[in-house]
Amino acid sequence: MKRAILFIMLGGCAGSYQPSGPVTDEPERDVSGYEARIAELQSELDRVAGDSQPDMLDEEDAASSAQSPECRAGADLSDRICDLAERICAVADRDPSAVEIYGKCERSRAACRDAQSRVDRSCNGH
């Protein structure tokens, strides 16, 4: 019974994460899809991490907070945002003339830094 519940829970998580596949021969379409997914993940992060900044935590409280389900979920979302940001930048690197994609690369890297910072503030009190 426990295994069935675990598989159901993991199946729900897996369904919401779309692993990044190979880049197609349509870089603008790839980048647009990555940007849309970043926006979705940011919305999920809003629900998980919120905008609250915790009070100063002592080391023990910070360690237990960092291991909470919310913090693990926030870290996962942050990692996924950063993965997509790097994919956008990889597309930009393949086509140096694509100035617009470079701008999207910088914006997506900023989204990555913001996500990491939010999770760090929410979970570690930094």
N, C-alpha and C positions, 0 to 999 in steps of 0.2 A: 504494500500500500504506500509506504514512504517513497519507494522508487517511482511509483506512478505519479505521485504528487511532484516529485523533483523533476521528472521528465516533462510534465505539464508546465511547470514554472520555467524550465529552461527553454521549452518550445516557445513560450510566450515572449521570452527575451530574444530568442533567436529570430523570431518573426519580425521584431521591430528593427533589428540591425541587418542592414543589407551589406554583406561583405563587398568590398571594393573589387570589382572585376577588372579585366584587362581594359586598357584605354582603347577606345574605338578610333576610327579614322576621322571622327568629327569632334575635334577638340573643343569647339564652342559648346556643343551639346553636352560633352562630358563635364565641362566646367560648370555649366548651368545646373546640371544635375547635382554636382557636388555642392554647389552653393545652396541649392534648395534643401539638401540633406543637412547641411550645417545649420540652416535656419530652424529646421525641425528639431535637431539635437539641442540647439540653444533654448528652444521652448521647453523641451523636456528638462533641461538643466535648471531653468527658471522654477519649474515645479519642485525639483529635488532640492536644490541649494537655496532657492529664494534669494532675497536681497539682504537678509539679516546678517549682521556681523556679530559673532558671539562675544560675550564678555571675555576678559583675559582668562585663559584656561591654564591650570597648572599642568605639569608634564603628564601626570597620570590621567587627568581628564582629557587632555589633548590626544593621548594615545588611544583611549577608549572611544573617543568621538571619531577619530580617523578610521576606526574599524567598524563603525556603524553601517548598517545597510544603505543608509542615505549617502554616506560618504563614499562607499564603494561604488554605488550607482553613479554618483557625481564624477568620480575619477574615471569611470568607464566612459561616460559621455564626453568628458574632456579629452580623453585619449582618442575617441572616435572623431571629434571635431578636428583635432590636430592631424590625424591621419588624412582626413579629407583636405585639409589645408595644404599638406605636403603634396597631395595628388594634384591639386590645382597648380602649385608651383612647379611640379614636374612637367605639366603640360606647357607652362610658360617657358620653361627651360628648353623644351624641344623646338620652340618657335620664337626665336629672339625678336622677330618683327612684330609679335603680338603684344603691343604695348597695353592694350586693354586687359589682356589676361594677366600681365604683370601687376596691374592695379588690383585685380581680383586676388592675386596671390598675396599681396601685402595686406589687403582687408581680411582675408581668411587667416593669415598668420596672426593678425591682431585679435581675431575672434578666438583663436587658440590660446593666446596669452591671457585674454580675459577669462576664458573658461578655467584655465589652470589657476589663475589668481582667485577666482570666486570659490573654487573648491578648496584651495588652501586656506582662505579666510574662514570659510564655513566650517571646515573640519579640523584645522590646526590652529586657528586663532591668530594667523599671521596676516 
